[in-house]
Structures are given as C-alpha cells and as structure tokens.
Amino acid sequence: MNMAVKNIDGGKALVYHKEYPLEVHFTRESWNGRMKACRAIGASLAEHEISAWEQEHIKLLSEIAPAEFDILHYGAIAELKMIK
C-alpha cells in the first residue's frame, strides 16, 4: 500500500508501508520456547512457576500439536524519510 507522505514523529515521514501474512514454522520444542519467551511467562513468573508451566505446556503440545506446524504471523515494512 503506497501512502502519501505523512508526518508521524516530529521530523519523520511515513513514505511507504506494507503488511503481509507469513507462515512461521515451529516444532513443539521451538513453540514452547517461543511461548516461554513471551512476557506473560518468562518475564513475569518465578523460576519454579516457569518450570511447572513448561512441563505442563510440553505435555499439552504432545497431546494436541503435530511434531511440526506453521503459525500465521504478520510482517510489516515501513519506509521513513526525514523531513525538514
């Protein structure tokens, strides 16, 4: 999507912006790691709580998820230009 130049942040202009869907490949183990790195888990739980969560999550994934799978994400690019 092309956009007209728009001042977005005191001297920076958004010249071009595009969003697009993309499939990101995961294994059960890599998805567990991705979720563990989430601020709701790794950054907000105590170490013993993280360990308990991780064991439960790995067990759940072994029951409901295939060994490998794709998760839909969205990517975005933006071209900015300095304006005077």
N, C-alpha and C positions, 0 to 999 in steps of 0.2 A: 504494500500500500504506500504510494507516494503521498507525502503531506506537504502542505505549504510550510514555509519557514515559520516557526513559532518559538518565541522566547520562552524557555522553560525554566531557566535558573540564572537570573541576573547575568546576562552576557553569553549564555549558551543557547543555541537554537537547535531544535529538532528538525533535521533536513529530511530524513528518511527513516521509516520504521517498518519492520515486518515481523510477524509472528507466524510460527509454523509448528505443526504437530510432529513429534518424533517418537519412535518406539525405542525404549532403552531396555537392553537385555539384562536380565538378572538370573542368578541361581538362587536357590533357597538361602544359601550362606551369604551371598552378596546382598540380597534383600534384607536379611536380618541385620547385617552391618549397616545398611543404609538407614533402616529404621532406628537402630541403636544410636546412630549419629544425630538423629533428629533432636531438636532442643527439648522436646517433651520427654525424652528418655535420658540420653546421655548427659545432658546439661542440667537436668532438674531432679534426678533421683540419686539416692545414696548408693554407694558401691554394692551393698548387699541387695538392694532393690533392683539394680541393673542386672545383677547375676540371676535373680529369680525371674525377672521379666524375660531375659534372654533364653533361659531354659524353657519357659512356657511358650515363647514365640517360636523357637525352633521346633518344638513338639507340634504346635499348631500348623506350621508350614509343612511338616512331614505328612500331616493328615489332609490338608486341603489344597496344596500347591504342587504342580508338577516340578520335576527337578530343575527345569529351566523355563523361563517365561519372560514376556515383554510387558512393560508398563508404559502406558501413554503419558508422555510429558509434553511440554510446550517450550520451544526455544524462541528467543526474540533477539533481534539485532536493532540497533539504533545508530544512526549517523548524526553526530552533533557537530555544530560549527560555531566557532567563536564569533560573536557579533560585537560591533563597537557602538 
